[in-house]
């Protein structure tokens, strides 16, 4: 069963090849999701909060809405951790021997990717709306403007990267459904032994 494949990976026991792993489409997209989450998190956490001389507390650059900044920071942090976890799972995936366990991992990838794509869409709409209605007098020096716009842009990009990751996971799921079988070259040993076992009977009948 040298051609055995289950959900996009071969039999367990093979050596890990970093170059092959990096070149996989799902790995490339996963790394992009990871990087985009870092950009959004870094932009909002570092430059998303402003303060004025006449105010004690800092306020969010997105229309003074603390929920907008909190949402972006939470999204960036959780998405970073989630992407890291699934990257580790992708590395370990070929070592999963159970077909059912592989199926569960791919189904989890589909569900999580679709969920994150939806959350990033909501986040993009939320940040873009709050940025549009922000008042110029709240930020006369235009501090953090570039970072705020970058957070919005990469939130938009994250919608498509996670959606693409979901489609790749669906493709792996369809491959798994078709490939968890014996290949055409495989011959059942019992079928090879059956004619040999019948030979003594035929010789006995000829002798009779």
N, C-alpha and C positions, 0 to 999 in steps of 0.2 A: 504494500500500500504506500509506495513512495510518493504518489501524487495526492495523498490525502490532504485536504484543506478544510478548515472549519472557521467560518466567519473571518476570512481574510488572513489567516495564519496557518502555518503547517503544523506538523506533529511537534510535541514537546521534546526538549532535549538538545535542540540546536543551539549553536553559539550565537551570542548577541552581536550583531553587526551595526555599529553606530552610523556608518555612512548610509546603509540601506534604510535604517530607521529614520534618519533625518530627511531623506529624499521622499518618504511617503507623503502623499497629499494631506492625510489627516494630521501628520506631525507638523507640517508647515503651517496649516491653518490653526492648529492648537497653539503653536508658538506665537502666531499673530494675535490670537485672543489674549494670550498671556501678556504680550507687550502692550497691547492697547489698554488693558486694565491698569498696567503700571503708569501709563501716560495720564489717564484720567485721574487716578489716585494722586499722582504727584502734582498735577496741575492744581487740583482743588485743595489738596491738603497744604500745599506750600504757598499758593498765591490766591486762593479762593476766599480768604478772609481779610477784610480791611479794617482799619481803625482810623478815626479822626481825632484831632487834638481835643475837640470839645466833648468827646465821648469816651467812656471808660472801657466798655466792652467792644470786642470786635464784631463785625457784622458780615454776612455773606455777600459776595459780590453779585450774586444773582438776585437782584431786587430785594436785598436785605432778608431774603427768605432762608432761614436756617435749615429748613427741611430740604431745600434744593442741594445745599452743600453736603448735608448729612447723607442724603440719598446717593450722591455721587461718590462720596468717600466709602460708604458701605458697599456700593456696587463694585468699586475698584478693588477693595480689599477682599471681598468674598469671591469675586471672579478670579482674582490672582490665585487664591488658595485652591479654588475649584480647578483651574487650568493646571496648576502644579500637580494636583492629585490625579487628574486624568492623564497627564504626561507620564507619571509613574505607572499608572495602570497600563498604558500603551506599551511601556517597556516590559512589563511583567506579563502582558497578555499572551505571547507565544508560549509561556511556560504553564499556562492553565490547561490541564489535561482534560477536564470534563467539558463535553460539548454543551451541556446545559449551563454550566458556569460561564462559558464564553457567551452564550446567548443572553444571559442576564446582564453581563457587562456591556454588550452592544446595545441592548434595550435601555439600560441606564444612560448610556451616552446619548441616545436619541432623545430621551425625555429631558435630560438636563440641558442639552444644547438648545432644544426648542424653548425651554423655560427661560434660559438666559437671553435668547434672542428677543423674546417678548419683553423681558425686564429692561433690556437696553433700549428697546424702542420707546417704552414708557419713559425711561430716563432721558433719552434724547429730546422727546417732545416736552418734557417738564423743564429741562435746562434751557432749551431754545426759547420757550415761552417766557420764562422768568428773565432771561437775558434781554429779550425784546422789550419788556415793559420796565426794565431797570431805568432809573432816573440818573441823568448826567450829574446833577448836583451831589449825589451820593459819592461819586468818584470823579471829582474835577481833574485830578492829575492822571486819570486813565491808568491807574495801577492795576496790574494783573489782567489787563484786557486780553493780551495774547494768550495767556494761560486759560482764561475762561472760554475763549473761542476754540482753543485746542481741545478742551474737555468736551465741548459740544460736538466737534468734528469727529473725534475718535469714539465718542458714544454712538454716533451715526455709523461709523465703520464697523463697530462691534456688532451691530444688528446683523450685518451681512456675513461677517466671519462666523458667528455662532449659527446662523441659518445654514451656511455652507457646511459647517461641521455636522449639523443635523442630517443634511442630505448625504454626506459621506458615510455617516453611521447607518443610515437607511440602506445605502448601497451594500455595506458590509453585511447587514442583516439579510438582504436578499441573496447575497453570495453564500452565506452560511446555510440558508434553507435549501439551496440547490447542491451544495458541495459536501454535505455530511452524508456521504454514501461511499461505497467502494468504487474505485475507478474501473474502467472497462478491462484493464489488463489483469485484474485480480481474479484468480480461479480458486474456488473452494476446494481444499485438499480432500474432502470427503468424496467429491465428484471424481477425482483422479483415482482414488483407491477402489471405488465401486466396481469398475470392470475387472480389476485384478482379482477381486474376491469371487467373481462369478466364474473364473476360469476352471477351478476344480470341478464345479458342477457340470460344465459342458464336457470336460474330459470323461467324467463318469458316465454321462449319457452316451457318449460315443462308444465307450467300452461295453456298455450294456447292449 
